[in-house]
């Protein structure tokens, strides 16, 4: 029995790590299972987990509103890993993620409106059609003003602010939908960094570079 103990200990590895989504937001309550060791655990409030697996194993990360993600574990894999999960962007999935406890309510404003990169935006006639399709409750006026919610300003403009590749712009109608890499909407607390200009919401638009 003494001779078997070292060999037995080598058959188990302890892997620790963290699971994140979107802009590196930690996700809690994600189920993590190891295919060969049959161990299972869940991520904590900071997205961290610890699981025992075989030297060659496969971890499965699974939760509602997320694509199932698999991570191969081999002998050269570090004992500490970070896994980026793919959130399925839709009108209801953010609320579902909050409801199931995957995201804390304090993170809701960071994830409430997010369009995952990689979508084929060329299918939309123009950027306004894209925004109306991807973000719930958006209004677009005849002069191209995008209103995120009802009128917020009595004397000033109710139009959202546009930031393209980190630069504030006055209009976005010149942008081809095929050139858009990623688009997201900041509201409430997360838009506060833009001061008064963020009161009506801020659209963050990143364009593809030449290679893309």
ChimeraX commands (.cxc) that place a marker at each C-alpha (Angstrom):
marker #1 position 0.00,0.00,0.00 radius 0.5
marker #1 position 2.85,2.36,0.77 radius 0.5
marker #1 position 4.20,1.89,-2.73 radius 0.5
marker #1 position 0.83,2.72,-4.27 radius 0.5
marker #1 position 0.31,6.02,-2.48 radius 0.5
marker #1 position 2.74,8.12,-4.57 radius 0.5
marker #1 position 1.34,6.69,-7.81 radius 0.5
marker #1 position -2.23,7.35,-6.66 radius 0.5
marker #1 position -1.46,10.98,-5.76 radius 0.5
marker #1 position -0.06,11.54,-9.23 radius 0.5
marker #1 position -3.41,10.58,-10.76 radius 0.5
marker #1 position -5.13,13.70,-9.39 radius 0.5
marker #1 position -4.47,17.35,-10.14 radius 0.5
marker #1 position -5.95,20.33,-8.35 radius 0.5
marker #1 position -6.82,23.07,-10.81 radius 0.5
marker #1 position -7.78,26.53,-9.60 radius 0.5
marker #1 position -8.96,29.35,-11.81 radius 0.5
marker #1 position -11.49,32.03,-12.59 radius 0.5
marker #1 position -14.33,32.43,-15.09 radius 0.5
marker #1 position -15.16,35.77,-16.70 radius 0.5
marker #1 position -17.43,37.18,-19.41 radius 0.5
marker #1 position -17.74,40.33,-21.51 radius 0.5
marker #1 position -15.26,42.93,-20.26 radius 0.5
marker #1 position -13.66,40.54,-17.74 radius 0.5
marker #1 position -16.67,40.51,-15.41 radius 0.5
marker #1 position -16.46,37.58,-12.93 radius 0.5
marker #1 position -19.37,35.13,-13.07 radius 0.5
marker #1 position -20.58,33.20,-10.03 radius 0.5
marker #1 position -22.60,30.02,-9.85 radius 0.5
marker #1 position -21.20,28.56,-13.08 radius 0.5
marker #1 position -21.13,24.76,-12.97 radius 0.5
marker #1 position -17.67,23.30,-13.59 radius 0.5
marker #1 position -17.33,19.54,-14.16 radius 0.5
marker #1 position -14.33,17.34,-14.97 radius 0.5
marker #1 position -15.10,14.63,-17.54 radius 0.5
marker #1 position -12.66,11.96,-16.33 radius 0.5
marker #1 position -12.47,12.57,-12.58 radius 0.5
marker #1 position -16.25,13.21,-12.45 radius 0.5
marker #1 position -15.62,16.02,-9.96 radius 0.5
marker #1 position -17.94,19.02,-9.97 radius 0.5
marker #1 position -17.93,22.47,-8.41 radius 0.5
marker #1 position -19.30,25.99,-8.90 radius 0.5
marker #1 position -17.62,29.38,-9.26 radius 0.5
marker #1 position -17.82,31.66,-6.24 radius 0.5
marker #1 position -18.90,35.32,-6.12 radius 0.5
marker #1 position -15.56,36.36,-7.64 radius 0.5
marker #1 position -15.76,33.79,-10.42 radius 0.5
marker #1 position -13.12,31.55,-8.80 radius 0.5
marker #1 position -13.18,27.76,-8.64 radius 0.5
marker #1 position -11.08,24.80,-7.50 radius 0.5
marker #1 position -11.55,21.31,-8.92 radius 0.5
marker #1 position -9.77,17.95,-8.79 radius 0.5
marker #1 position -9.18,16.38,-12.19 radius 0.5
marker #1 position -7.02,13.81,-13.93 radius 0.5
marker #1 position -3.63,14.76,-15.45 radius 0.5
marker #1 position -5.36,14.58,-18.84 radius 0.5
marker #1 position -8.93,15.77,-18.48 radius 0.5
marker #1 position -11.51,18.12,-19.91 radius 0.5
marker #1 position -13.40,20.77,-17.92 radius 0.5
marker #1 position -16.92,21.79,-18.90 radius 0.5
marker #1 position -18.31,25.22,-17.92 radius 0.5
marker #1 position -22.07,25.42,-18.26 radius 0.5
marker #1 position -24.86,27.82,-17.33 radius 0.5
marker #1 position -28.04,29.28,-18.80 radius 0.5
marker #1 position -27.49,32.22,-21.19 radius 0.5
marker #1 position -23.91,31.09,-21.89 radius 0.5
marker #1 position -22.41,28.85,-24.54 radius 0.5
marker #1 position -21.05,25.66,-23.02 radius 0.5
marker #1 position -17.26,26.09,-22.80 radius 0.5
marker #1 position -14.71,23.28,-22.65 radius 0.5
marker #1 position -11.13,23.55,-21.50 radius 0.5
marker #1 position -8.64,20.75,-22.11 radius 0.5
marker #1 position -6.32,19.89,-19.24 radius 0.5
marker #1 position -3.02,18.21,-20.07 radius 0.5
marker #1 position 0.24,17.71,-18.20 radius 0.5
marker #1 position 1.64,21.00,-19.46 radius 0.5
marker #1 position -1.44,23.00,-18.36 radius 0.5
marker #1 position -0.79,25.41,-15.51 radius 0.5
marker #1 position -2.43,24.69,-12.16 radius 0.5
marker #1 position -4.05,28.14,-12.40 radius 0.5
marker #1 position -6.18,29.02,-15.42 radius 0.5
marker #1 position -8.52,31.76,-16.60 radius 0.5
marker #1 position -11.53,30.88,-18.74 radius 0.5
marker #1 position -13.41,33.44,-20.83 radius 0.5
marker #1 position -17.04,32.37,-21.24 radius 0.5
marker #1 position -19.20,33.40,-24.18 radius 0.5
marker #1 position -22.35,35.21,-23.12 radius 0.5
marker #1 position -25.24,34.71,-25.56 radius 0.5
marker #1 position -26.33,38.29,-26.22 radius 0.5
marker #1 position -30.11,38.67,-26.35 radius 0.5
marker #1 position -32.81,40.86,-24.86 radius 0.5
marker #1 position -33.57,38.44,-22.02 radius 0.5
marker #1 position -30.25,36.80,-21.22 radius 0.5
marker #1 position -28.84,39.65,-19.14 radius 0.5
marker #1 position -31.86,39.56,-16.84 radius 0.5
marker #1 position -31.60,35.76,-16.75 radius 0.5
marker #1 position -27.93,35.99,-15.75 radius 0.5
marker #1 position -28.88,38.39,-12.94 radius 0.5
marker #1 position -31.83,36.24,-11.86 radius 0.5
marker #1 position -29.78,33.06,-11.64 radius 0.5
marker #1 position -27.05,34.88,-9.74 radius 0.5
marker #1 position -24.35,34.55,-12.39 radius 0.5
marker #1 position -23.91,38.33,-12.32 radius 0.5
marker #1 position -24.49,40.56,-9.32 radius 0.5
marker #1 position -27.11,43.27,-9.71 radius 0.5
marker #1 position -24.33,45.86,-9.32 radius 0.5
marker #1 position -22.86,44.58,-12.61 radius 0.5
marker #1 position -26.13,44.82,-14.51 radius 0.5
marker #1 position -25.44,48.24,-15.98 radius 0.5
marker #1 position -22.15,46.95,-17.39 radius 0.5
marker #1 position -23.82,44.07,-19.19 radius 0.5
marker #1 position -27.43,45.11,-19.76 radius 0.5
marker #1 position -26.87,46.00,-23.40 radius 0.5
marker #1 position -24.02,44.21,-25.09 radius 0.5
marker #1 position -23.57,42.94,-28.61 radius 0.5
marker #1 position -21.01,40.16,-28.80 radius 0.5
marker #1 position -18.26,40.73,-31.37 radius 0.5
marker #1 position -18.23,38.52,-34.42 radius 0.5
marker #1 position -21.84,38.98,-35.53 radius 0.5
marker #1 position -22.48,39.63,-39.21 radius 0.5
marker #1 position -23.60,43.24,-39.03 radius 0.5
marker #1 position -23.53,43.52,-42.83 radius 0.5
marker #1 position -27.06,42.12,-42.81 radius 0.5
marker #1 position -28.38,45.46,-41.55 radius 0.5
marker #1 position -29.21,48.31,-43.92 radius 0.5
marker #1 position -27.54,50.93,-41.73 radius 0.5
marker #1 position -26.23,51.43,-38.21 radius 0.5
marker #1 position -29.58,52.70,-36.95 radius 0.5
marker #1 position -31.34,49.49,-38.01 radius 0.5
marker #1 position -28.60,47.54,-36.25 radius 0.5
marker #1 position -28.98,49.49,-33.02 radius 0.5
marker #1 position -32.78,49.20,-33.03 radius 0.5
marker #1 position -32.53,45.44,-33.60 radius 0.5
marker #1 position -29.90,44.79,-30.94 radius 0.5
marker #1 position -30.93,47.14,-28.16 radius 0.5
marker #1 position -34.39,47.02,-26.64 radius 0.5
marker #1 position -36.52,50.17,-26.40 radius 0.5
marker #1 position -34.38,52.35,-28.68 radius 0.5
marker #1 position -35.95,55.19,-30.67 radius 0.5
marker #1 position -34.37,56.86,-33.70 radius 0.5
marker #1 position -35.70,60.25,-34.81 radius 0.5
marker #1 position -35.81,61.54,-38.37 radius 0.5
marker #1 position -32.62,63.57,-37.84 radius 0.5
marker #1 position -30.63,60.56,-36.61 radius 0.5
marker #1 position -30.96,61.22,-32.89 radius 0.5
marker #1 position -30.94,57.98,-30.87 radius 0.5
marker #1 position -33.05,58.10,-27.72 radius 0.5
marker #1 position -32.24,55.33,-25.25 radius 0.5
marker #1 position -35.14,56.05,-22.94 radius 0.5
marker #1 position -37.81,58.73,-22.64 radius 0.5
marker #1 position -36.87,62.44,-22.64 radius 0.5
marker #1 position -34.34,63.17,-19.89 radius 0.5
marker #1 position -33.46,66.76,-20.62 radius 0.5
marker #1 position -35.94,69.62,-20.53 radius 0.5
marker #1 position -33.73,72.19,-22.21 radius 0.5
marker #1 position -30.91,70.19,-23.80 radius 0.5
marker #1 position -30.65,67.30,-26.21 radius 0.5
marker #1 position -32.06,63.87,-25.43 radius 0.5
marker #1 position -29.74,62.16,-27.92 radius 0.5
marker #1 position -27.29,59.51,-26.80 radius 0.5
marker #1 position -23.55,60.16,-26.95 radius 0.5
marker #1 position -21.44,58.31,-29.52 radius 0.5
marker #1 position -17.84,57.21,-28.93 radius 0.5
marker #1 position -16.11,55.59,-31.91 radius 0.5
marker #1 position -12.72,53.94,-31.27 radius 0.5
marker #1 position -12.36,56.03,-28.11 radius 0.5
marker #1 position -13.24,59.36,-29.74 radius 0.5
marker #1 position -16.49,61.23,-29.20 radius 0.5
marker #1 position -18.27,61.97,-32.48 radius 0.5
marker #1 position -21.39,63.97,-33.30 radius 0.5
marker #1 position -22.85,61.51,-35.83 radius 0.5
marker #1 position -22.56,57.85,-36.75 radius 0.5
marker #1 position -24.55,57.65,-39.99 radius 0.5
marker #1 position -21.28,57.51,-41.98 radius 0.5
marker #1 position -20.33,54.15,-40.42 radius 0.5
marker #1 position -20.87,51.06,-42.55 radius 0.5
marker #1 position -22.30,48.17,-40.57 radius 0.5
marker #1 position -19.70,45.87,-42.16 radius 0.5
marker #1 position -16.95,47.94,-40.51 radius 0.5
marker #1 position -18.28,47.46,-36.98 radius 0.5
marker #1 position -16.33,45.11,-34.77 radius 0.5
marker #1 position -18.17,45.64,-31.49 radius 0.5
marker #1 position -20.90,47.88,-30.15 radius 0.5
marker #1 position -22.18,48.28,-26.61 radius 0.5
marker #1 position -24.35,50.68,-24.65 radius 0.5
marker #1 position -23.53,52.28,-21.32 radius 0.5
marker #1 position -26.38,53.51,-19.18 radius 0.5
marker #1 position -26.89,54.88,-15.68 radius 0.5
marker #1 position -23.83,54.43,-13.42 radius 0.5
marker #1 position -21.42,53.16,-16.05 radius 0.5
marker #1 position -22.12,56.18,-18.28 radius 0.5
marker #1 position -21.29,58.60,-15.45 radius 0.5
marker #1 position -17.64,58.79,-16.54 radius 0.5
marker #1 position -18.86,60.89,-19.47 radius 0.5
marker #1 position -20.49,63.42,-17.14 radius 0.5
marker #1 position -23.54,65.28,-18.41 radius 0.5
marker #1 position -22.92,63.93,-21.89 radius 0.5
marker #1 position -23.56,60.41,-20.61 radius 0.5
marker #1 position -26.94,61.19,-19.08 radius 0.5
marker #1 position -28.77,59.97,-22.18 radius 0.5
marker #1 position -26.65,56.84,-22.65 radius 0.5
marker #1 position -23.35,56.27,-24.43 radius 0.5
marker #1 position -22.83,54.02,-27.45 radius 0.5
marker #1 position -19.30,52.62,-27.60 radius 0.5
marker #1 position -18.44,51.55,-31.14 radius 0.5
marker #1 position -15.21,49.81,-32.11 radius 0.5
marker #1 position -14.39,49.47,-35.79 radius 0.5
marker #1 position -12.44,46.72,-37.52 radius 0.5
marker #1 position -8.88,47.49,-38.48 radius 0.5
marker #1 position -7.50,47.08,-42.00 radius 0.5
marker #1 position -6.58,43.41,-41.57 radius 0.5
marker #1 position -10.03,42.50,-40.31 radius 0.5
marker link #1:1,2 radius 0.2
marker link #1:2,3 radius 0.2
marker link #1:3,4 radius 0.2
marker link #1:4,5 radius 0.2
marker link #1:5,6 radius 0.2
marker link #1:6,7 radius 0.2
marker link #1:7,8 radius 0.2
marker link #1:8,9 radius 0.2
marker link #1:9,10 radius 0.2
marker link #1:10,11 radius 0.2
marker link #1:11,12 radius 0.2
marker link #1:12,13 radius 0.2
marker link #1:13,14 radius 0.2
marker link #1:14,15 radius 0.2
marker link #1:15,16 radius 0.2
marker link #1:16,17 radius 0.2
marker link #1:17,18 radius 0.2
marker link #1:18,19 radius 0.2
marker link #1:19,20 radius 0.2
marker link #1:20,21 radius 0.2
marker link #1:21,22 radius 0.2
marker link #1:22,23 radius 0.2
marker link #1:23,24 radius 0.2
marker link #1:24,25 radius 0.2
marker link #1:25,26 radius 0.2
marker link #1:26,27 radius 0.2
marker link #1:27,28 radius 0.2
marker link #1:28,29 radius 0.2
marker link #1:29,30 radius 0.2
marker link #1:30,31 radius 0.2
marker link #1:31,32 radius 0.2
marker link #1:32,33 radius 0.2
marker link #1:33,34 radius 0.2
marker link #1:34,35 radius 0.2
marker link #1:35,36 radius 0.2
marker link #1:36,37 radius 0.2
marker link #1:37,38 radius 0.2
marker link #1:38,39 radius 0.2
marker link #1:39,40 radius 0.2
marker link #1:40,41 radius 0.2
marker link #1:41,42 radius 0.2
marker link #1:42,43 radius 0.2
marker link #1:43,44 radius 0.2
marker link #1:44,45 radius 0.2
marker link #1:45,46 radius 0.2
marker link #1:46,47 radius 0.2
marker link #1:47,48 radius 0.2
marker link #1:48,49 radius 0.2
marker link #1:49,50 radius 0.2
marker link #1:50,51 radius 0.2
marker link #1:51,52 radius 0.2
marker link #1:52,53 radius 0.2
marker link #1:53,54 radius 0.2
marker link #1:54,55 radius 0.2
marker link #1:55,56 radius 0.2
marker link #1:56,57 radius 0.2
marker link #1:57,58 radius 0.2
marker link #1:58,59 radius 0.2
marker link #1:59,60 radius 0.2
marker link #1:60,61 radius 0.2
marker link #1:61,62 radius 0.2
marker link #1:62,63 radius 0.2
marker link #1:63,64 radius 0.2
marker link #1:64,65 radius 0.2
marker link #1:65,66 radius 0.2
marker link #1:66,67 radius 0.2
marker link #1:67,68 radius 0.2
marker link #1:68,69 radius 0.2
marker link #1:69,70 radius 0.2
marker link #1:70,71 radius 0.2
marker link #1:71,72 radius 0.2
marker link #1:72,73 radius 0.2
marker link #1:73,74 radius 0.2
marker link #1:74,75 radius 0.2
marker link #1:75,76 radius 0.2
marker link #1:76,77 radius 0.2
marker link #1:77,78 radius 0.2
marker link #1:78,79 radius 0.2
marker link #1:79,80 radius 0.2
marker link #1:80,81 radius 0.2
marker link #1:81,82 radius 0.2
marker link #1:82,83 radius 0.2
marker link #1:83,84 radius 0.2
marker link #1:84,85 radius 0.2
marker link #1:85,86 radius 0.2
marker link #1:86,87 radius 0.2
marker link #1:87,88 radius 0.2
marker link #1:88,89 radius 0.2
marker link #1:89,90 radius 0.2
marker link #1:90,91 radius 0.2
marker link #1:91,92 radius 0.2
marker link #1:92,93 radius 0.2
marker link #1:93,94 radius 0.2
marker link #1:94,95 radius 0.2
marker link #1:95,96 radius 0.2
marker link #1:96,97 radius 0.2
marker link #1:97,98 radius 0.2
marker link #1:98,99 radius 0.2
marker link #1:99,100 radius 0.2
marker link #1:100,101 radius 0.2
marker link #1:101,102 radius 0.2
marker link #1:102,103 radius 0.2
marker link #1:103,104 radius 0.2
marker link #1:104,105 radius 0.2
marker link #1:105,106 radius 0.2
marker link #1:106,107 radius 0.2
marker link #1:107,108 radius 0.2
marker link #1:108,109 radius 0.2
marker link #1:109,110 radius 0.2
marker link #1:110,111 radius 0.2
marker link #1:111,112 radius 0.2
marker link #1:112,113 radius 0.2
marker link #1:113,114 radius 0.2
marker link #1:114,115 radius 0.2
marker link #1:115,116 radius 0.2
marker link #1:116,117 radius 0.2
marker link #1:117,118 radius 0.2
marker link #1:118,119 radius 0.2
marker link #1:119,120 radius 0.2
marker link #1:120,121 radius 0.2
marker link #1:121,122 radius 0.2
marker link #1:122,123 radius 0.2
marker link #1:123,124 radius 0.2
marker link #1:124,125 radius 0.2
marker link #1:125,126 radius 0.2
marker link #1:126,127 radius 0.2
marker link #1:127,128 radius 0.2
marker link #1:128,129 radius 0.2
marker link #1:129,130 radius 0.2
marker link #1:130,131 radius 0.2
marker link #1:131,132 radius 0.2
marker link #1:132,133 radius 0.2
marker link #1:133,134 radius 0.2
marker link #1:134,135 radius 0.2
marker link #1:135,136 radius 0.2
marker link #1:136,137 radius 0.2
marker link #1:137,138 radius 0.2
marker link #1:138,139 radius 0.2
marker link #1:139,140 radius 0.2
marker link #1:140,141 radius 0.2
marker link #1:141,142 radius 0.2
marker link #1:142,143 radius 0.2
marker link #1:143,144 radius 0.2
marker link #1:144,145 radius 0.2
marker link #1:145,146 radius 0.2
marker link #1:146,147 radius 0.2
marker link #1:147,148 radius 0.2
marker link #1:148,149 radius 0.2
marker link #1:149,150 radius 0.2
marker link #1:150,151 radius 0.2
marker link #1:151,152 radius 0.2
marker link #1:152,153 radius 0.2
marker link #1:153,154 radius 0.2
marker link #1:154,155 radius 0.2
marker link #1:155,156 radius 0.2
marker link #1:156,157 radius 0.2
marker link #1:157,158 radius 0.2
marker link #1:158,159 radius 0.2
marker link #1:159,160 radius 0.2
marker link #1:160,161 radius 0.2
marker link #1:161,162 radius 0.2
marker link #1:162,163 radius 0.2
marker link #1:163,164 radius 0.2
marker link #1:164,165 radius 0.2
marker link #1:165,166 radius 0.2
marker link #1:166,167 radius 0.2
marker link #1:167,168 radius 0.2
marker link #1:168,169 radius 0.2
marker link #1:169,170 radius 0.2
marker link #1:170,171 radius 0.2
marker link #1:171,172 radius 0.2
marker link #1:172,173 radius 0.2
marker link #1:173,174 radius 0.2
marker link #1:174,175 radius 0.2
marker link #1:175,176 radius 0.2
marker link #1:176,177 radius 0.2
marker link #1:177,178 radius 0.2
marker link #1:178,179 radius 0.2
marker link #1:179,180 radius 0.2
marker link #1:180,181 radius 0.2
marker link #1:181,182 radius 0.2
marker link #1:182,183 radius 0.2
marker link #1:183,184 radius 0.2
marker link #1:184,185 radius 0.2
marker link #1:185,186 radius 0.2
marker link #1:186,187 radius 0.2
marker link #1:187,188 radius 0.2
marker link #1:188,189 radius 0.2
marker link #1:189,190 radius 0.2
marker link #1:190,191 radius 0.2
marker link #1:191,192 radius 0.2
marker link #1:192,193 radius 0.2
marker link #1:193,194 radius 0.2
marker link #1:194,195 radius 0.2
marker link #1:195,196 radius 0.2
marker link #1:196,197 radius 0.2
marker link #1:197,198 radius 0.2
marker link #1:198,199 radius 0.2
marker link #1:199,200 radius 0.2
marker link #1:200,201 radius 0.2
marker link #1:201,202 radius 0.2
marker link #1:202,203 radius 0.2
marker link #1:203,204 radius 0.2
marker link #1:204,205 radius 0.2
marker link #1:205,206 radius 0.2
marker link #1:206,207 radius 0.2
marker link #1:207,208 radius 0.2
marker link #1:208,209 radius 0.2
marker link #1:209,210 radius 0.2
marker link #1:210,211 radius 0.2
marker link #1:211,212 radius 0.2
view
